[in-house]
Amino acid sequence: MNLGTFIDPTALAIVGGGTIASAILRTPASDLVRAVAALATLPRRRFSAQPLLQQIGALGRIARRHGAMSLDRSVIADKDVAAAIADIVDGHPPEDVAARLQHLRRARIERHCAAADAWAGMAEAAPAMGMVGTLIGLVAMFVQMTDPQAIGGAMAVALLATLYGALLGNLVALPIASRLRAAARTEAFERARIEAPLVALAEREQPRPVTFSPMPAENAAA
C-alpha cells in the first residue's frame, strides 16, 4: 500500500488549520500556550507528594533545633511548599498557611483543567473541520464534473479531510486531554497530603505571646 495516497496537503491544511483557528478563537492565549507546554509533561511519571513530605519532615527537624527563622535559608524547589514555609517564617497563623495552600492547589487545578479543556476543544473541532473539508471537496467535485482528473482530486480532498479530522480528534487531541485530566486529578489528590504537615509545622512554630507575672505585693510596697 502506498502511504503517499493518504497524504493530501489541501485536506491537511483545511483540517489542521481549521482546528488551530478554532482553538485560537475559543481559548485564551495564556491557556493555549499552557496547553502546548503541557505536552512536555506527558512522558513524566505521575506526581507523588512523598518527596515533599520527606522534605517537610526534614524542615520540621531543622526548625525544632534552630528555630523557624533558620528555614528562611532552605532551598525549596516546590512553589507551594516554599510559599507555606515563607508564611511560617513570617509568623503567619496556621489558618493563613492552610488558606494559602488551598488557594495554590485550586489555582493549579484550574490551570491544568484549562490546558486539558483546550485539547478537548480541539478534539471536538477536528471532526467538524473534517466535515468542512468534505463539503469543500464535494463542491469542488460538482463544479468540475466535466474534468475527470479534477473530480479525482476533489474527491480525495473530501474523503481524506474526514479521515484527518477523525484521526486528529480521536487519536491525538482527545487522548492528550484525557491524560492531562488524569494527571491533574492525581496531582490534586497528592498535593492535598502536604497541607496537614505544613499546618502542623505552622502551629508548632507559631510565635507565643510573652506574659509577665505580676509583681508580688510585698515587693511593690517596698
Secondary structure as the mmCIF struct_conf table of DSSP 4:
data_model
#
loop_
_struct_conf.conf_type_id
_struct_conf.id
_struct_conf.beg_label_comp_id
_struct_conf.beg_label_asym_id
_struct_conf.beg_label_seq_id
_struct_conf.end_label_comp_id
_struct_conf.end_label_asym_id
_struct_conf.end_label_seq_id
HELX_RH_3T_P HELX_RH_3T_P1 LEU A 3 PHE A 6
HELX_RH_AL_P HELX_RH_AL_P1 PRO A 9 ARG A 26
BEND BEND1 THR A 27 THR A 27
HELX_RH_AL_P HELX_RH_AL_P2 ALA A 29 ALA A 37
HELX_RH_3T_P HELX_RH_3T_P2 ALA A 38 THR A 41
TURN_TY1_P TURN_TY1_P1 LEU A 42 PRO A 43
BEND BEND2 ARG A 44 ARG A 44
HELX_LH_PP_P HELX_LH_PP_P1 ARG A 45 PHE A 47
BEND BEND3 ALA A 49 ALA A 49
HELX_RH_AL_P HELX_RH_AL_P3 GLN A 50 HIS A 66
HELX_RH_3T_P HELX_RH_3T_P3 ALA A 68 ARG A 73
HELX_RH_AL_P HELX_RH_AL_P4 LYS A 79 VAL A 89
TURN_TY1_P TURN_TY1_P2 ASP A 90 GLY A 91
HELX_RH_AL_P HELX_RH_AL_P5 PRO A 94 VAL A 143
TURN_TY1_P TURN_TY1_P3 GLN A 144 THR A 146
HELX_RH_AL_P HELX_RH_AL_P6 PRO A 148 LEU A 167
HELX_RH_PI_P HELX_RH_PI_P1 LEU A 168 ALA A 173
HELX_RH_AL_P HELX_RH_AL_P7 LEU A 174 ARG A 191
HELX_RH_3T_P HELX_RH_3T_P4 ALA A 192 ILE A 194
HELX_RH_AL_P HELX_RH_AL_P8 GLU A 195 ARG A 204
TURN_TY1_P TURN_TY1_P4 GLU A 205 GLU A 205
HELX_LH_PP_P HELX_LH_PP_P2 GLN A 206 VAL A 210
HELX_LH_PP_P HELX_LH_PP_P3 SER A 213 PRO A 216
HELX_RH_AL_P HELX_RH_AL_P9 ALA A 217 ALA A 221
#
